[in-house]
Amino acid sequence: MFNRYVFTIEENTPIDQDIALDPELLGKVFENLLATYNPETRESARSETGSFYTPREIVEYMADSSLKEYFKQKLLGTDAADIDEKLDALIGYNDGPHNFTAEEKEILIQGIDTVKILDPACGSGAFPMGVLHKLVYILGKLDPGNELWKERQIQKLSAIDDAHLRKQLEEKIEESFKSGELDYGRKLYLIENCVFGVDIQSIAIQISKLRFFISLIADQHSNPEKKNLGILTLPNLETKFIAANTLIGLEKPAGFLSNQKLDAMKSELLEIRHKLFSASTAKEKYRYRVEDKKKREAIEEELSGNGGWSDESVQKIACWDSYNQNSSSGWFDAEWMFGIKEGFDIVIGNPPYVEHKKLKELPTLIKNDYEVYSGTADLSVYFNRLVLYPY
């Protein structure tokens, strides 16, 4: 089926290409779906949700600016001279080589490997995809043969105590770097570790995941002599792109101190989700989803009556199911949903624009949580606050 189409993988760049099917089309389809007129309310879905598709030139500009500032922070304390000029040459689309030393290059690659990027209202995934492709492009310049990038992925496995699992994951890393284009190995591990998306609309999350699937498929080559034509199984993105309301957080007890048992259970839950990301059979996926549910129930039992947690918050943690494709969580917490405690390095996106008259009960729910609250503030004001003061 895929041979009938010519895919482009450079969808959120200003470079024009002659193509038969562009993954960016998914974003345009999403926008058109939102533009559908409802004769009963006399409004379009776009008017209600404030969703607008962002042109790729704007996506690229914002991704470039954000990454440049992030890299400048990473290079502070080094002897790097003319940082701005060097970063402009590295980030911009051109044929020239990078001008960084071996030490600076190592710092930049490490920075890419550890960066955490969130779009809190990702819509159809334009910004996460734009950032992903820019990071892939930068890695291609810094590490053309993928030697340093591959080595970093293997080094991470040393933290896994299970020798059998460690060997399995190392084999998967070797396979992913051998198969398809060089960009496949770059994309796969950036998606797994660095790029996260949230949207209140479950349909938006489904389109975002499909968009990332197409981008990965475009970097694989078929081989008739191999099983499944040599095409690797796509990752499971249910814990990377989630449907939730990022404006409403999880109520936590003040001064709560975690304990060893709870920390261990949280780590085990993260490990289950890490395994599920690369699970390649329906049986494996089902097993990990069951384990995920059991672990959440165990955490619920540990939190109940412990340290002042409210029953409502405990229930939210226990009942949140990222694998239900048709549900959307009414709250968001980066630690419990993504396993990220320290916050994000970059929060980027095009916030929804809904005037205050159409916000219904939301202002009442967030009134005490946002200093920027006012009775006439539209929805974008609160999202801008999230960008200025990341999670």
C-alpha positions in Angstrom: 0.0 0.0 0.0 2.8 2.5 0.9 4.5 1.9 -2.4 1.5 3.7 -4.0 2.6 7.0 -2.3 5.7 9.1 -2.1 6.1 10.5 1.4 8.1 13.5 2.4 9.7 13.4 5.9 10.6 17.1 5.8 7.0 18.3 6.5 7.7 21.1 8.9 10.5 22.8 7.1 10.3 25.7 4.6 11.9 23.5 1.9 9.5 22.8 -0.9 9.4 19.3 -2.4 7.4 17.7 -5.2 5.4 15.1 -3.3 2.4 12.8 -3.7 1.3 12.8 -0.1 2.5 15.1 2.6 2.1 14.1 6.3 1.4 17.8 6.9 -1.9 17.0 5.1 -3.1 15.5 8.4 -2.8 18.8 10.1 -4.8 20.5 7.4 -7.5 17.7 7.6 -7.7 18.3 11.3 -8.2 22.1 10.8 -10.9 21.5 8.2 -12.6 19.1 10.6 -12.7 21.8 13.2 -14.0 24.3 10.7 -17.1 22.2 10.2 -20.2 24.3 10.9 -22.7 23.1 13.6 -26.2 24.4 12.6 -27.5 23.9 16.2 -24.9 26.0 17.9 -24.2 28.2 14.9 -20.5 27.8 15.5 -17.6 25.7 14.2 -15.7 23.4 16.4 -12.7 25.6 15.8 -14.6 28.5 17.4 -15.3 26.4 20.5 -11.8 24.9 20.9 -9.7 27.8 19.6 -7.6 25.5 17.4 -5.7 26.9 14.4 -3.2 25.3 12.2 0.3 27.0 12.3 2.1 27.6 9.0 5.4 25.6 8.7 7.5 28.8 8.5 6.2 29.9 11.9 6.8 26.4 13.3 10.4 26.4 12.0 11.1 29.9 13.4 9.8 29.0 16.9 11.6 25.6 16.9 14.9 27.2 15.8 14.7 30.0 18.4 13.9 27.7 21.2 16.6 25.2 20.4 19.2 28.0 19.9 18.5 29.4 23.4 18.6 25.8 24.9 22.0 25.1 23.2 23.4 28.4 24.3 22.7 27.5 28.0 24.4 24.1 27.5 27.5 25.8 26.1 27.9 28.3 28.9 31.1 27.8 30.7 32.9 26.5 27.7 35.4 28.5 25.6 33.1 28.5 22.7 33.4 31.8 20.8 30.9 33.3 18.4 28.2 31.0 19.8 25.3 32.8 18.0 27.0 32.6 14.6 27.9 28.9 15.1 24.5 27.9 16.2 22.8 29.8 13.4 25.0 27.9 11.0 24.2 24.6 12.7 20.5 25.0 13.0 19.8 26.7 9.6 19.3 24.6 6.5 22.5 24.8 4.6 25.2 22.6 3.2 28.1 23.9 5.3 29.7 21.9 8.1 29.4 22.8 11.7 32.1 24.8 13.4 32.2 23.3 16.9 35.1 21.5 18.5 34.9 17.8 19.5 34.2 18.8 23.1 31.4 21.2 22.1 30.0 18.7 19.8 29.8 16.1 22.6 28.0 18.7 24.8 25.5 19.5 22.1 24.7 15.8 21.4 24.4 15.1 25.1 22.0 18.1 25.3 19.9 16.7 22.5 19.7 13.3 24.2 18.6 14.8 27.5 16.3 17.6 26.3 12.6 17.4 27.3 10.2 19.3 25.0 6.5 19.7 25.6 3.7 21.1 23.5 0.8 21.5 26.0 -1.8 22.0 23.3 -0.3 20.1 20.4 -3.3 19.9 18.1 -2.3 17.8 15.2 1.3 17.7 16.2 2.9 20.5 14.1 5.3 21.8 16.7 6.4 18.4 18.1 7.1 17.3 14.5 8.8 20.5 13.6 11.2 20.2 16.7 11.8 16.5 16.0 12.9 17.1 12.4 15.1 20.0 13.4 16.8 17.9 16.0 17.3 15.1 13.5 18.8 17.6 11.1 21.2 18.9 13.7 22.2 15.4 14.7 22.9 14.6 11.1 25.4 17.5 11.0 27.0 16.8 14.3 27.2 13.0 14.0 26.8 12.0 10.3 27.4 8.3 10.9 25.3 8.0 14.1 28.2 6.6 16.0 28.0 9.0 19.0 24.1 8.9 19.0 24.0 5.2 19.0 26.6 4.9 21.7 24.5 7.2 24.0 21.5 5.0 23.6 23.5 1.9 24.5 25.0 3.6 27.5 21.6 4.2 29.0 21.0 0.5 29.2 23.6 0.2 32.0 21.0 1.5 34.4 18.9 -1.6 33.8 19.5 -4.4 36.3 17.8 -7.2 34.3 20.6 -8.6 32.2 18.2 -10.4 29.8 16.1 -7.3 29.2 19.3 -5.3 28.8 20.5 -7.6 26.1 17.1 -7.6 24.3 17.0 -3.8 24.3 20.6 -3.6 23.0 19.7 -5.9 20.1 16.7 -3.7 19.3 19.0 -0.6 19.3 21.4 -2.4 16.9 18.5 -3.4 14.7 17.0 0.1 14.6 20.3 1.7 13.6 21.0 -0.9 10.9 17.5 -0.8 9.3 16.4 2.0 7.0 17.8 5.5 6.7 20.2 7.0 9.2 17.4 9.3 10.4 15.3 6.4 11.6 17.6 5.7 14.6 17.7 9.4 15.4 14.0 9.9 15.2 13.0 6.8 17.2 15.0 7.6 20.3 14.2 11.3 20.2 10.5 10.3 20.1 11.0 7.9 23.0 13.0 10.3 25.3 12.6 13.9 24.3 9.4 14.9 22.6 6.0 15.0 24.4 2.5 16.2 23.3 -0.7 16.9 25.1 -4.1 18.0 23.9 -7.5 18.1 25.4 -9.0 16.6 22.2 -8.5 12.9 21.8 -8.9 13.2 18.0 -5.9 15.6 17.9 -3.7 13.1 19.8 -4.7 10.3 17.3 -3.7 12.5 14.4 -0.4 13.5 16.1 0.5 9.8 16.6 -0.4 9.0 13.0 1.8 11.8 11.8 4.8 10.5 13.7 4.1 6.9 12.4 4.2 8.2 8.8 7.5 10.0 9.5 9.1 6.8 10.9 7.7 4.7 8.0 9.2 7.0 5.5 12.7 6.2 6.8 12.4 2.4 6.4 13.4 0.3 3.4 11.7 -3.0 2.4 13.7 -6.1 1.9 11.7 -9.1 0.3 14.2 -11.6 1.8 13.5 -10.6 5.4 10.6 -11.3 7.7 7.9 -8.6 7.4 9.9 -7.2 4.5 12.5 -6.0 7.0 10.1 -3.3 8.2 10.5 -2.7 12.0 7.4 -2.6 14.2 6.3 1.0 14.9 6.6 2.1 18.5 3.6 2.6 20.8 3.0 6.3 21.5 0.2 6.1 24.1 2.5 7.5 26.8 4.2 10.1 24.6 1.1 11.8 23.3 -1.8 12.0 25.7 -5.3 13.6 25.8 -5.5 15.8 28.9 -6.3 19.3 30.1 -2.9 20.9 30.8 -4.3 23.9 32.5 -5.6 21.9 35.5 -3.0 20.2 37.6 -3.1 17.4 40.1 -3.8 18.5 43.7 -0.9 17.2 45.9 -0.5 17.4 49.7 1.8 20.2 50.8 5.1 19.0 52.1 4.5 15.4 51.0 7.6 13.3 51.3 7.8 10.2 49.1 8.9 6.9 50.6 11.2 4.2 49.4 8.3 1.8 48.6 6.4 4.5 46.6 9.5 5.6 44.7 10.1 1.9 43.7 6.6 1.5 42.5 6.8 4.7 40.4 10.1 3.5 38.9 8.5 0.2 38.1 5.5 1.9 36.4 7.9 4.0 34.3 9.8 0.8 33.3 6.6 -0.9 32.2 5.8 2.0 30.0 9.3 2.1 28.6 8.9 -1.6 27.7 5.6 -1.0 26.1 7.0 1.7 23.9 8.9 -0.9 21.9 6.6 -3.9 22.4 6.1 -5.5 19.0 3.3 -8.0 19.4 -0.3 -7.7 20.5 0.4 -10.2 23.3 3.2 -8.1 24.7 1.2 -4.9 24.5 -1.7 -6.5 26.4 0.6 -7.9 29.1 2.2 -4.5 29.7 -1.1 -2.7 29.8 -2.4 -5.2 32.4 0.9 -4.7 34.4 0.4 -0.9 34.1 -3.1 -1.1 35.6 -2.0 -3.4 38.5 0.9 -1.1 39.3 -1.5 2.0 39.4 -3.8 0.1 41.7 -0.8 -0.7 44.0 0.1 2.9 44.0 -3.5 3.8 44.8 -3.3 1.6 47.9 0.0 3.1 49.0 -1.2 6.7 48.6 -4.6 6.2 50.3 -4.4 7.6 53.8 -0.7 8.4 53.2 0.6 12.0 53.7 -2.7 13.8 53.2 -3.5 12.7 49.7 -7.2 13.4 48.9 -9.3 10.5 47.7 -10.0 12.5 44.5 -6.3 12.8 43.6 -5.6 9.2 44.4 -8.5 8.1 42.2 -7.2 10.3 39.4 -3.8 8.7 39.5 -5.2 5.2 39.7 -7.9 5.6 37.0 -5.8 7.5 34.4 -5.6 5.2 31.4 -3.5 6.5 28.5 -4.4 3.5 26.4 -8.1 4.5 26.1 -8.0 6.3 22.8 -11.4 7.9 23.2 -10.9 9.5 26.6 -9.4 12.7 27.7 -8.2 13.4 31.2 -9.5 16.5 33.0 -6.1 17.1 34.6 -2.4 16.9 33.8 0.7 16.1 35.8 4.1 15.6 34.1 5.5 13.4 36.9 2.6 10.9 37.0 1.9 10.9 33.2 5.4 11.2 31.7 7.7 10.5 34.7 9.2 13.9 34.5 9.8 15.6 37.9 12.2 18.4 37.0 10.1 20.0 34.4 10.6 20.6 30.7 13.5 22.4 29.0 11.3 23.7 26.3 7.6 24.4 26.3 6.5 25.4 22.8 3.3 25.6 20.8 0.4 27.7 19.4 -2.0 28.0 22.3 -5.8 27.8 21.6 -7.6 31.1 21.3 -11.0 31.1 22.9 -12.5 34.4 24.1 -13.5 34.6 27.8 -17.2 34.5 27.1 -16.9 30.9 25.8 -14.8 29.5 28.6 -17.8 28.3 30.6 -16.7 26.7 33.9 -12.9 26.7 33.3 -12.2 30.2 34.8 -13.8 29.1 38.1 -11.6 25.9 38.2 -8.3 27.7 37.6 -9.0 31.1 39.3 -6.8 30.3 42.3 -4.0 28.7 40.4 -3.1 31.5 37.9 -1.8 35.0 38.9 -2.7 36.1 35.4 -6.4 35.3 36.0 -8.9 37.9 35.1 -12.6 37.8 34.2 -11.8 39.0 30.6 -8.7 36.8 29.8 -9.1 34.5 26.9 -7.7 30.9 27.0 -4.4 31.8 25.4 -3.4 33.9 28.4 -3.2 30.9 30.7 -1.2 28.9 28.2 1.3 31.8 27.8 1.8 31.7 31.5 2.7 28.0 31.2 5.4 28.9 28.6 6.9 31.6 30.8 6.8 29.3 33.9 7.2 25.8 32.6 5.8 22.8 34.5 
